[in-house]
């Protein structure tokens, strides 16, 4: 949809006008995203239960004192578990080490085929010239 919009815009308007419009769209989007509140789960982790109630009420379009909102906040607080902080020791954990070796072993062959494919396409391009 975005490519079609740019294609039509480029046909109807001068280059610089289309460029400014294409620059304005992401800037407006970014400004709108700055106004969004933090997620309720993050607010619960920070211990901001009152703000969590306000955010959930805004997201659900309900009043703050609604029973569904208070039940959801209580449920989120109950689900909250203490997560371990990041530590370099976690990287050398036996299960983490096995997982990274497995991921690397699975991804490395696909990376090689991509490199070979790029080389083959370069050869085809060079031989055509």
N, C-alpha and C positions, 0 to 999 in steps of 0.2 A: 504494500500500500504506500509506503514511504517513497519507494523508487518511482512509482507511478506519479505521485504528487510532484516529485522533483522533475520528472520528465515533462509533465504538463506545465509546471511553473517555468522551467527553462525555455519552453516554447513560447509562452505568452509574455514574459517579462524580460527586460534587459538583464544581462549577466550579473551586474552588481546588485540590482534590486533582489534578484533571486538569491544571491549569496547572503544578503542581510536578512532576508526572511528565514533562510535555512539556519542562520546563526541564532536568530531570535527564538526559534522553537525550542532548542535544547536549553537555552538560558531561562526561558519561562518555566520549562519543566523542572529545572534545578531549583528555581526559587519556590515553586509550589512544594517540592519535596522537602525543602528546609522547614516548612510550616507543619509537617506531619509530626505527631508526637512519637515518643519512644514506644517500643512494644511493651505490652503489659508484663510479659515474662521478665524482661530486663529490669523494669521498675520494681518488680517483686524481689529480684536478686539484690537490688540496691537498697531494699527496705523501705521503699516509698509507696506504702499501701494506699494512702489517701490519693496520691496522684494516679495510681493504678485504677482506682475507682472512677476518677474523672475521665481518664482515657477510655476505659471500657464503656462508660456511659456515652461518651462522644461517638465511639465506633459503632455501638449498637443503637444509637439514637433513642436512648432511654434516659429517664431521670436518674441522678446519682443514687437516690435512696430506693431504687427498684430492687425487689427481692432477687431477681435473676442476676443482677450485677453483684450484689453482695455474696451470693452463692458462688459465682464464678471466681471472685477474688479469693474467697475462702478455699476453693478447690485449687487455685493456682498456688496459694501459700502452702497448702498441704502437699502438693506435688513437688515443691521446691526441695531439691536435694543439694547437699554441699558437693560441689564439683572440685576435683583437685586442681590446684594451680599448676601452670606449666612448669616443668622442670626438665633440664637436659637429660636427666636419668630416664625419663619416660621414653626417650628415643632409643635407648639401649635395652629397654624391657624385652624379654624373650618373645612375647607375643607380638609386640610392635615390630621387632626386627624381622620376624617371619613374614608379617604382612607386607613390610616394605620390600623384602626380597621377592615375594610373590608378585607384587605390583610391578616392580622393575622388570622381572622376568617376563611378565605378560605384555608390558608396554614396549620393551626394547625391540622385539621383532617387528611390531607395527611401525616403529620409527624407522627401522632399516628399510622396510618396503617403501615407505614414503620417500626416503632419500633416493633409493634406486629409481623410483618412478620419476622423480624430479630430474635425475641425471639422464634418463631415457628421453624425456621430453626435451631437454636441452640439446641432446644429440640430434633429435629429429628436427629441431628448429635450425640448428647450425648446418645440418646437411641440406636443408631446403634452401638455405641462403647461398 
